[in-house]
Amino acid sequence: MSLRFGNTSLKLLLVIVLCLATLTLWIPGYWPVGLFEISVFLLAGISLLMGYLPGRGTYFPLAMLGFIVLWGCFQVAIGSTVQRFATERAIFQWMAWTAVYYVGVSAPEDKEYASALRRGMVWFGFALAVEAILQAYLTPGSVFFLFPSGYQNFVMGPVVYHTHFAAIVESILPMALFRALRQKRESYLFLAASAALLTAVVVSASRGGVLIGLAEVLAVIVLLHKRRVAFGGRFQFLVGALVVITVAMTLIVGVNTLSERFLAEAMTLGRLQFAISTLHMIGVHPILGWGLGCWPAVYPAFATFDPGVIVNQAHSDWLQWTAEGGLPVGIAMLALAAWSIKPALRSIWGIGVLAVLVHAAFDYPFSRPAVGAWPILILSMAAAGMKTTGDSLFSCEGIDEANPTPG
């Protein structure tokens, strides 16, 4: 087995494992999560045993994620966590994300193969979006038209919570848009995929997902313009076609549920109170935190109102990370997010990482290992393909998709 074949095979297996984990998100048992985590641990172990190491300039996220894992272990060791089992469970989740990133950046980068992997991820997202749209109208509340989910609203394909579905789309959408607007060959196919992804977010009625998805479209167009790439008549035609197709598909499926949520429900409903309570939690234990994964156990003592349902998330991953792990974990994630800006913008297709991190400010896309693994995987791909020569952020270098449209 050659070095290149071994490495690319591991990355392919990683993508397959993540796709399968996404398809089992609806299953309430722990075994799909455990199987996903064990699988990525095995892939990372094989990568390590075969001597594959992260490329130059890609270590920082690995250090930050690894630090959070060790911090959770430290909390358990000194007994500062209020719920040992929850912290141990969270440690495995952070370890899984660390393993995903490690496999993604290990060994030499084969640009052609990496591009093919991203292409496959786009088509997986397209299939997921189409199935989710059909399912939402034909058999609402079911999964794959067959299995009852236990929920009636906002079930999108195998994803029973629309924010999680939106986070997956936000991760994949820029890759589809980039190929649609950048390539000559098959651009219309990727336009259709992009439109389907956007339409699926509308159907999901995720208000944050819709706003962030539209922002991603604008960001891809602006970044390509900054690169002075493919900004001719054909490019403008493709952008117009994307708008027309998306609007047409959205009108066909309807926007009633989404418009009702925008008009009838305040986006801050409950979230502001949760945020205030979480800030109080941070103030009590600002350094050590309450223990990774312990927010649900601690929140009742700081609750300021009764929403009538069990509250198991802060509706802000950023605040929850800081409450559970203290300022060290909050700062580590902030540093990781700041580091991610350069590879995300340089690749353009990697800006989904930033989109999900922004969404995490007012919701909880990182509450499930498989959902949080999508932006982590894409970050690893963007980091692995990023040159470390220090050239301009908006230079034409770094666009490595096959068959680009001449600028």
Contacts in CASP RR format, 6 or more apart in sequence:
PFRMAT RR
TARGET T0000
AUTHOR 0000-0000-0000
METHOD contacts of the structure
MODEL  1
MSLRFGNTSLKLLLVIVLCLATLTLWIPGYWPVGLFEISVFLLAGISLLM
GYLPGRGTYFPLAMLGFIVLWGCFQVAIGSTVQRFATERAIFQWMAWTAV
YYVGVSAPEDKEYASALRRGMVWFGFALAVEAILQAYLTPGSVFFLFPSG
YQNFVMGPVVYHTHFAAIVESILPMALFRALRQKRESYLFLAASAALLTA
VVVSASRGGVLIGLAEVLAVIVLLHKRRVAFGGRFQFLVGALVVITVAMT
LIVGVNTLSERFLAEAMTLGRLQFAISTLHMIGVHPILGWGLGCWPAVYP
AFATFDPGVIVNQAHSDWLQWTAEGGLPVGIAMLALAAWSIKPALRSIWG
IGVLAVLVHAAFDYPFSRPAVGAWPILILSMAAAGMKTTGDSLFSCEGID
EANPTPG
1 9 0 8 1.000
3 107 0 8 1.000
3 108 0 8 1.000
4 108 0 8 1.000
4 110 0 8 1.000
4 113 0 8 1.000
6 50 0 8 1.000
6 107 0 8 1.000
7 47 0 8 1.000
7 50 0 8 1.000
7 52 0 8 1.000
7 106 0 8 1.000
7 107 0 8 1.000
7 108 0 8 1.000
7 110 0 8 1.000
8 110 0 8 1.000
8 113 0 8 1.000
10 43 0 8 1.000
10 46 0 8 1.000
10 47 0 8 1.000
10 52 0 8 1.000
10 103 0 8 1.000
10 106 0 8 1.000
11 103 0 8 1.000
11 104 0 8 1.000
11 113 0 8 1.000
11 114 0 8 1.000
11 117 0 8 1.000
12 117 0 8 1.000
13 43 0 8 1.000
14 40 0 8 1.000
14 43 0 8 1.000
14 100 0 8 1.000
14 103 0 8 1.000
14 104 0 8 1.000
14 377 0 8 1.000
15 117 0 8 1.000
15 120 0 8 1.000
15 121 0 8 1.000
15 377 0 8 1.000
17 36 0 8 1.000
17 39 0 8 1.000
17 40 0 8 1.000
17 43 0 8 1.000
18 36 0 8 1.000
18 100 0 8 1.000
18 370 0 8 1.000
18 373 0 8 1.000
18 374 0 8 1.000
18 377 0 8 1.000
19 121 0 8 1.000
19 124 0 8 1.000
20 36 0 8 1.000
21 32 0 8 1.000
21 33 0 8 1.000
21 35 0 8 1.000
21 36 0 8 1.000
21 369 0 8 1.000
21 370 0 8 1.000
21 373 0 8 1.000
22 128 0 8 1.000
22 158 0 8 1.000
22 159 0 8 1.000
22 168 0 8 1.000
22 370 0 8 1.000
22 371 0 8 1.000
22 374 0 8 1.000
23 158 0 8 1.000
24 32 0 8 1.000
24 158 0 8 1.000
25 32 0 8 1.000
25 158 0 8 1.000
25 159 0 8 1.000
25 160 0 8 1.000
25 164 0 8 1.000
25 368 0 8 1.000
25 370 0 8 1.000
25 371 0 8 1.000
26 143 0 8 1.000
26 147 0 8 1.000
26 149 0 8 1.000
26 155 0 8 1.000
26 157 0 8 1.000
26 158 0 8 1.000
26 159 0 8 1.000
26 160 0 8 1.000
33 368 0 8 1.000
33 369 0 8 1.000
33 370 0 8 1.000
36 96 0 8 1.000
36 369 0 8 1.000
36 370 0 8 1.000
36 373 0 8 1.000
37 92 0 8 1.000
37 93 0 8 1.000
37 95 0 8 1.000
37 96 0 8 1.000
37 369 0 8 1.000
40 96 0 8 1.000
40 99 0 8 1.000
40 100 0 8 1.000
40 103 0 8 1.000
40 373 0 8 1.000
41 95 0 8 1.000
41 96 0 8 1.000
41 99 0 8 1.000
43 99 0 8 1.000
43 103 0 8 1.000
44 98 0 8 1.000
44 99 0 8 1.000
44 102 0 8 1.000
44 103 0 8 1.000
45 99 0 8 1.000
47 102 0 8 1.000
47 103 0 8 1.000
47 106 0 8 1.000
47 107 0 8 1.000
48 102 0 8 1.000
51 107 0 8 1.000
52 106 0 8 1.000
52 107 0 8 1.000
53 106 0 8 1.000
53 107 0 8 1.000
54 62 0 8 1.000
54 102 0 8 1.000
54 105 0 8 1.000
54 106 0 8 1.000
55 105 0 8 1.000
55 106 0 8 1.000
55 107 0 8 1.000
55 109 0 8 1.000
55 384 0 8 1.000
56 388 0 8 1.000
57 383 0 8 1.000
57 386 0 8 1.000
57 388 0 8 1.000
58 105 0 8 1.000
58 380 0 8 1.000
58 383 0 8 1.000
58 384 0 8 1.000
58 386 0 8 1.000
60 335 0 8 1.000
60 336 0 8 1.000
60 339 0 8 1.000
61 101 0 8 1.000
61 336 0 8 1.000
61 339 0 8 1.000
61 340 0 8 1.000
61 379 0 8 1.000
61 380 0 8 1.000
61 383 0 8 1.000
62 98 0 8 1.000
62 101 0 8 1.000
62 102 0 8 1.000
62 105 0 8 1.000
64 332 0 8 1.000
64 333 0 8 1.000
64 335 0 8 1.000
64 336 0 8 1.000
64 339 0 8 1.000
65 94 0 8 1.000
65 97 0 8 1.000
65 98 0 8 1.000
65 101 0 8 1.000
65 336 0 8 1.000
65 376 0 8 1.000
66 94 0 8 1.000
66 98 0 8 1.000
67 328 0 8 1.000
67 332 0 8 1.000
68 94 0 8 1.000
68 292 0 8 1.000
68 325 0 8 1.000
68 329 0 8 1.000
68 332 0 8 1.000
68 333 0 8 1.000
69 91 0 8 1.000
69 94 0 8 1.000
69 95 0 8 1.000
69 98 0 8 1.000
71 292 0 8 1.000
71 325 0 8 1.000
71 328 0 8 1.000
71 329 0 8 1.000
71 332 0 8 1.000
72 81 0 8 1.000
72 87 0 8 1.000
72 90 0 8 1.000
72 91 0 8 1.000
72 94 0 8 1.000
72 291 0 8 1.000
72 292 0 8 1.000
72 325 0 8 1.000
73 91 0 8 1.000
75 81 0 8 1.000
75 87 0 8 1.000
75 288 0 8 1.000
75 289 0 8 1.000
75 291 0 8 1.000
75 292 0 8 1.000
75 325 0 8 1.000
76 84 0 8 1.000
76 87 0 8 1.000
76 88 0 8 1.000
76 91 0 8 1.000
78 288 0 8 1.000
80 285 0 8 1.000
80 288 0 8 1.000
80 289 0 8 1.000
80 291 0 8 1.000
81 87 0 8 1.000
81 290 0 8 1.000
81 291 0 8 1.000
81 292 0 8 1.000
81 294 0 8 1.000
82 290 0 8 1.000
82 291 0 8 1.000
82 294 0 8 1.000
82 297 0 8 1.000
82 298 0 8 1.000
83 291 0 8 1.000
83 293 0 8 1.000
83 294 0 8 1.000
83 297 0 8 1.000
86 291 0 8 1.000
86 292 0 8 1.000
86 293 0 8 1.000
86 294 0 8 1.000
86 296 0 8 1.000
86 297 0 8 1.000
87 291 0 8 1.000
87 292 0 8 1.000
87 293 0 8 1.000
87 294 0 8 1.000
89 293 0 8 1.000
90 291 0 8 1.000
90 292 0 8 1.000
90 293 0 8 1.000
90 324 0 8 1.000
91 292 0 8 1.000
93 369 0 8 1.000
94 292 0 8 1.000
96 369 0 8 1.000
96 373 0 8 1.000
97 369 0 8 1.000
97 372 0 8 1.000
97 373 0 8 1.000
97 376 0 8 1.000
100 373 0 8 1.000
100 376 0 8 1.000
100 377 0 8 1.000
100 380 0 8 1.000
101 376 0 8 1.000
101 377 0 8 1.000
101 379 0 8 1.000
101 380 0 8 1.000
102 380 0 8 1.000
103 380 0 8 1.000
104 377 0 8 1.000
104 380 0 8 1.000
104 381 0 8 1.000
104 384 0 8 1.000
105 380 0 8 1.000
105 383 0 8 1.000
105 384 0 8 1.000
109 384 0 8 1.000
109 385 0 8 1.000
111 385 0 8 1.000
111 400 0 8 1.000
112 402 0 8 1.000
114 381 0 8 1.000
114 384 0 8 1.000
114 385 0 8 1.000
114 400 0 8 1.000
115 400 0 8 1.000
115 401 0 8 1.000
115 402 0 8 1.000
117 381 0 8 1.000
118 175 0 8 1.000
118 349 0 8 1.000
118 381 0 8 1.000
119 179 0 8 1.000
121 172 0 8 1.000
121 175 0 8 1.000
122 172 0 8 1.000
122 175 0 8 1.000
122 176 0 8 1.000
122 179 0 8 1.000
122 190 0 8 1.000
122 193 0 8 1.000
123 193 0 8 1.000
124 172 0 8 1.000
125 168 0 8 1.000
125 169 0 8 1.000
125 172 0 8 1.000
125 193 0 8 1.000
125 197 0 8 1.000
126 176 0 8 1.000
126 192 0 8 1.000
126 193 0 8 1.000
126 196 0 8 1.000
126 197 0 8 1.000
128 157 0 8 1.000
128 158 0 8 1.000
128 168 0 8 1.000
128 200 0 8 1.000
129 169 0 8 1.000
129 193 0 8 1.000
129 196 0 8 1.000
129 197 0 8 1.000
129 199 0 8 1.000
129 200 0 8 1.000
130 196 0 8 1.000
130 200 0 8 1.000
131 144 0 8 1.000
131 157 0 8 1.000
132 156 0 8 1.000
132 157 0 8 1.000
132 159 0 8 1.000
132 165 0 8 1.000
132 200 0 8 1.000
132 203 0 8 1.000
132 204 0 8 1.000
133 196 0 8 1.000
133 199 0 8 1.000
133 200 0 8 1.000
133 203 0 8 1.000
133 253 0 8 1.000
134 145 0 8 1.000
135 141 0 8 1.000
135 142 0 8 1.000
135 143 0 8 1.000
135 144 0 8 1.000
135 145 0 8 1.000
135 155 0 8 1.000
135 156 0 8 1.000
135 157 0 8 1.000
136 155 0 8 1.000
136 156 0 8 1.000
136 157 0 8 1.000
136 203 0 8 1.000
136 204 0 8 1.000
137 203 0 8 1.000
137 253 0 8 1.000
138 145 0 8 1.000
139 145 0 8 1.000
139 146 0 8 1.000
140 152 0 8 1.000
140 153 0 8 1.000
140 155 0 8 1.000
141 148 0 8 1.000
141 149 0 8 1.000
141 150 0 8 1.000
141 151 0 8 1.000
141 152 0 8 1.000
141 153 0 8 1.000
141 155 0 8 1.000
142 148 0 8 1.000
142 149 0 8 1.000
142 155 0 8 1.000
143 149 0 8 1.000
143 155 0 8 1.000
143 157 0 8 1.000
143 158 0 8 1.000
143 160 0 8 1.000
144 157 0 8 1.000
144 158 0 8 1.000
149 155 0 8 1.000
149 160 0 8 1.000
150 160 0 8 1.000
151 160 0 8 1.000
153 205 0 8 1.000
153 257 0 8 1.000
154 160 0 8 1.000
154 161 0 8 1.000
154 162 0 8 1.000
154 204 0 8 1.000
154 205 0 8 1.000
154 206 0 8 1.000
156 162 0 8 1.000
156 165 0 8 1.000
156 200 0 8 1.000
156 203 0 8 1.000
156 204 0 8 1.000
157 165 0 8 1.000
159 165 0 8 1.000
159 168 0 8 1.000
159 371 0 8 1.000
162 204 0 8 1.000
162 205 0 8 1.000
162 206 0 8 1.000
163 206 0 8 1.000
163 208 0 8 1.000
163 209 0 8 1.000
163 359 0 8 1.000
163 363 0 8 1.000
163 364 0 8 1.000
163 365 0 8 1.000
164 365 0 8 1.000
164 367 0 8 1.000
164 368 0 8 1.000
164 371 0 8 1.000
165 200 0 8 1.000
165 201 0 8 1.000
165 204 0 8 1.000
165 206 0 8 1.000
166 201 0 8 1.000
166 204 0 8 1.000
166 206 0 8 1.000
166 208 0 8 1.000
166 209 0 8 1.000
166 210 0 8 1.000
166 212 0 8 1.000
166 359 0 8 1.000
166 365 0 8 1.000
167 356 0 8 1.000
167 359 0 8 1.000
167 365 0 8 1.000
167 371 0 8 1.000
167 372 0 8 1.000
167 374 0 8 1.000
167 375 0 8 1.000
168 371 0 8 1.000
168 374 0 8 1.000
169 197 0 8 1.000
169 198 0 8 1.000
169 200 0 8 1.000
169 201 0 8 1.000
169 209 0 8 1.000
169 213 0 8 1.000
170 209 0 8 1.000
170 212 0 8 1.000
170 213 0 8 1.000
170 216 0 8 1.000
170 352 0 8 1.000
170 355 0 8 1.000
170 356 0 8 1.000
170 359 0 8 1.000
171 352 0 8 1.000
171 353 0 8 1.000
171 355 0 8 1.000
171 356 0 8 1.000
171 374 0 8 1.000
171 375 0 8 1.000
171 378 0 8 1.000
172 197 0 8 1.000
172 374 0 8 1.000
173 194 0 8 1.000
173 197 0 8 1.000
173 198 0 8 1.000
173 213 0 8 1.000
173 216 0 8 1.000
173 217 0 8 1.000
173 352 0 8 1.000
174 216 0 8 1.000
174 219 0 8 1.000
174 220 0 8 1.000
174 348 0 8 1.000
174 349 0 8 1.000
174 350 0 8 1.000
174 351 0 8 1.000
174 352 0 8 1.000
174 355 0 8 1.000
175 349 0 8 1.000
175 350 0 8 1.000
175 378 0 8 1.000
176 190 0 8 1.000
176 193 0 8 1.000
176 194 0 8 1.000
176 197 0 8 1.000
177 190 0 8 1.000
177 194 0 8 1.000
177 216 0 8 1.000
177 217 0 8 1.000
177 220 0 8 1.000
177 242 0 8 1.000
177 349 0 8 1.000
178 220 0 8 1.000
178 224 0 8 1.000
178 348 0 8 1.000
178 349 0 8 1.000
178 401 0 8 1.000
179 186 0 8 1.000
179 187 0 8 1.000
179 190 0 8 1.000
179 349 0 8 1.000
179 401 0 8 1.000
180 187 0 8 1.000
180 188 0 8 1.000
180 190 0 8 1.000
180 191 0 8 1.000
180 193 0 8 1.000
180 194 0 8 1.000
180 238 0 8 1.000
180 242 0 8 1.000
181 187 0 8 1.000
181 220 0 8 1.000
181 221 0 8 1.000
181 224 0 8 1.000
181 230 0 8 1.000
181 235 0 8 1.000
181 238 0 8 1.000
181 239 0 8 1.000
181 242 0 8 1.000
182 224 0 8 1.000
182 229 0 8 1.000
182 230 0 8 1.000
182 399 0 8 1.000
182 401 0 8 1.000
182 404 0 8 1.000
182 405 0 8 1.000
183 190 0 8 1.000
183 401 0 8 1.000
183 402 0 8 1.000
183 403 0 8 1.000
183 404 0 8 1.000
183 405 0 8 1.000
184 403 0 8 1.000
184 404 0 8 1.000
184 405 0 8 1.000
185 403 0 8 1.000
187 238 0 8 1.000
187 405 0 8 1.000
188 241 0 8 1.000
191 238 0 8 1.000
191 241 0 8 1.000
191 242 0 8 1.000
191 245 0 8 1.000
192 245 0 8 1.000
194 217 0 8 1.000
194 242 0 8 1.000
194 246 0 8 1.000
195 242 0 8 1.000
195 245 0 8 1.000
195 246 0 8 1.000
195 249 0 8 1.000
196 249 0 8 1.000
198 213 0 8 1.000
198 214 0 8 1.000
198 217 0 8 1.000
198 246 0 8 1.000
198 249 0 8 1.000
198 250 0 8 1.000
199 246 0 8 1.000
199 249 0 8 1.000
199 250 0 8 1.000
199 253 0 8 1.000
201 209 0 8 1.000
201 210 0 8 1.000
201 213 0 8 1.000
202 210 0 8 1.000
202 250 0 8 1.000
202 253 0 8 1.000
202 254 0 8 1.000
202 255 0 8 1.000
202 258 0 8 1.000
203 253 0 8 1.000
203 254 0 8 1.000
203 257 0 8 1.000
203 258 0 8 1.000
205 257 0 8 1.000
205 258 0 8 1.000
205 261 0 8 1.000
207 258 0 8 1.000
207 261 0 8 1.000
207 262 0 8 1.000
207 267 0 8 1.000
208 267 0 8 1.000
208 359 0 8 1.000
208 362 0 8 1.000
208 363 0 8 1.000
209 359 0 8 1.000
210 258 0 8 1.000
212 355 0 8 1.000
212 358 0 8 1.000
212 359 0 8 1.000
213 355 0 8 1.000
215 355 0 8 1.000
216 351 0 8 1.000
216 352 0 8 1.000
216 355 0 8 1.000
217 242 0 8 1.000
219 351 0 8 1.000
220 348 0 8 1.000
220 351 0 8 1.000
221 239 0 8 1.000
223 345 0 8 1.000
223 348 0 8 1.000
223 351 0 8 1.000
223 394 0 8 1.000
224 230 0 8 1.000
224 231 0 8 1.000
224 235 0 8 1.000
224 348 0 8 1.000
225 231 0 8 1.000
226 394 0 8 1.000
227 348 0 8 1.000
227 394 0 8 1.000
227 395 0 8 1.000
227 396 0 8 1.000
227 399 0 8 1.000
228 396 0 8 1.000
228 407 0 8 1.000
229 396 0 8 1.000
229 399 0 8 1.000
229 404 0 8 1.000
229 405 0 8 1.000
229 407 0 8 1.000
230 404 0 8 1.000
230 405 0 8 1.000
230 406 0 8 1.000
230 407 0 8 1.000
231 407 0 8 1.000
232 407 0 8 1.000
234 405 0 8 1.000
235 405 0 8 1.000
267 362 0 8 1.000
270 305 0 8 1.000
270 307 0 8 1.000
270 315 0 8 1.000
271 315 0 8 1.000
271 316 0 8 1.000
271 362 0 8 1.000
273 304 0 8 1.000
273 305 0 8 1.000
274 299 0 8 1.000
274 311 0 8 1.000
274 314 0 8 1.000
274 315 0 8 1.000
274 316 0 8 1.000
275 314 0 8 1.000
275 315 0 8 1.000
275 316 0 8 1.000
275 319 0 8 1.000
276 304 0 8 1.000
277 299 0 8 1.000
277 302 0 8 1.000
277 303 0 8 1.000
277 304 0 8 1.000
277 314 0 8 1.000
278 295 0 8 1.000
278 299 0 8 1.000
278 302 0 8 1.000
278 314 0 8 1.000
278 316 0 8 1.000
278 319 0 8 1.000
278 320 0 8 1.000
278 322 0 8 1.000
278 323 0 8 1.000
279 319 0 8 1.000
280 302 0 8 1.000
281 290 0 8 1.000
281 295 0 8 1.000
281 298 0 8 1.000
281 299 0 8 1.000
281 302 0 8 1.000
281 323 0 8 1.000
282 289 0 8 1.000
282 319 0 8 1.000
282 322 0 8 1.000
282 323 0 8 1.000
282 326 0 8 1.000
282 327 0 8 1.000
285 326 0 8 1.000
286 326 0 8 1.000
286 327 0 8 1.000
287 326 0 8 1.000
287 327 0 8 1.000
287 328 0 8 1.000
288 325 0 8 1.000
288 326 0 8 1.000
289 323 0 8 1.000
289 324 0 8 1.000
289 325 0 8 1.000
289 326 0 8 1.000
289 329 0 8 1.000
290 297 0 8 1.000
290 298 0 8 1.000
290 323 0 8 1.000
290 324 0 8 1.000
290 325 0 8 1.000
291 324 0 8 1.000
291 325 0 8 1.000
292 324 0 8 1.000
292 325 0 8 1.000
292 329 0 8 1.000
293 324 0 8 1.000
294 324 0 8 1.000
295 313 0 8 1.000
295 314 0 8 1.000
295 320 0 8 1.000
295 323 0 8 1.000
295 324 0 8 1.000
296 311 0 8 1.000
296 312 0 8 1.000
296 313 0 8 1.000
298 323 0 8 1.000
299 311 0 8 1.000
299 314 0 8 1.000
303 311 0 8 1.000
313 320 0 8 1.000
313 364 0 8 1.000
313 367 0 8 1.000
314 320 0 8 1.000
314 323 0 8 1.000
314 364 0 8 1.000
315 362 0 8 1.000
315 363 0 8 1.000
315 364 0 8 1.000
316 360 0 8 1.000
316 361 0 8 1.000
316 362 0 8 1.000
316 363 0 8 1.000
316 364 0 8 1.000
317 360 0 8 1.000
317 361 0 8 1.000
317 363 0 8 1.000
317 364 0 8 1.000
317 365 0 8 1.000
317 366 0 8 1.000
317 367 0 8 1.000
318 330 0 8 1.000
318 333 0 8 1.000
318 360 0 8 1.000
318 361 0 8 1.000
320 364 0 8 1.000
321 329 0 8 1.000
321 330 0 8 1.000
321 333 0 8 1.000
322 329 0 8 1.000
322 330 0 8 1.000
337 354 0 8 1.000
337 357 0 8 1.000
340 353 0 8 1.000
340 354 0 8 1.000
340 357 0 8 1.000
340 379 0 8 1.000
340 382 0 8 1.000
341 354 0 8 1.000
342 386 0 8 1.000
342 393 0 8 1.000
343 350 0 8 1.000
343 379 0 8 1.000
343 382 0 8 1.000
343 383 0 8 1.000
343 385 0 8 1.000
343 386 0 8 1.000
344 350 0 8 1.000
344 351 0 8 1.000
344 352 0 8 1.000
344 353 0 8 1.000
344 354 0 8 1.000
344 379 0 8 1.000
344 382 0 8 1.000
345 351 0 8 1.000
345 393 0 8 1.000
345 394 0 8 1.000
346 382 0 8 1.000
346 386 0 8 1.000
346 387 0 8 1.000
346 393 0 8 1.000
346 398 0 8 1.000
347 381 0 8 1.000
347 382 0 8 1.000
347 385 0 8 1.000
347 386 0 8 1.000
347 398 0 8 1.000
348 399 0 8 1.000
349 382 0 8 1.000
349 401 0 8 1.000
350 378 0 8 1.000
350 379 0 8 1.000
350 381 0 8 1.000
350 382 0 8 1.000
352 375 0 8 1.000
352 378 0 8 1.000
353 375 0 8 1.000
353 378 0 8 1.000
353 379 0 8 1.000
353 382 0 8 1.000
356 365 0 8 1.000
356 366 0 8 1.000
356 372 0 8 1.000
356 374 0 8 1.000
356 375 0 8 1.000
357 375 0 8 1.000
359 365 0 8 1.000
360 366 0 8 1.000
365 371 0 8 1.000
365 372 0 8 1.000
366 372 0 8 1.000
385 398 0 8 1.000
385 400 0 8 1.000
386 398 0 8 1.000
387 397 0 8 1.000
387 398 0 8 1.000
391 397 0 8 1.000
END
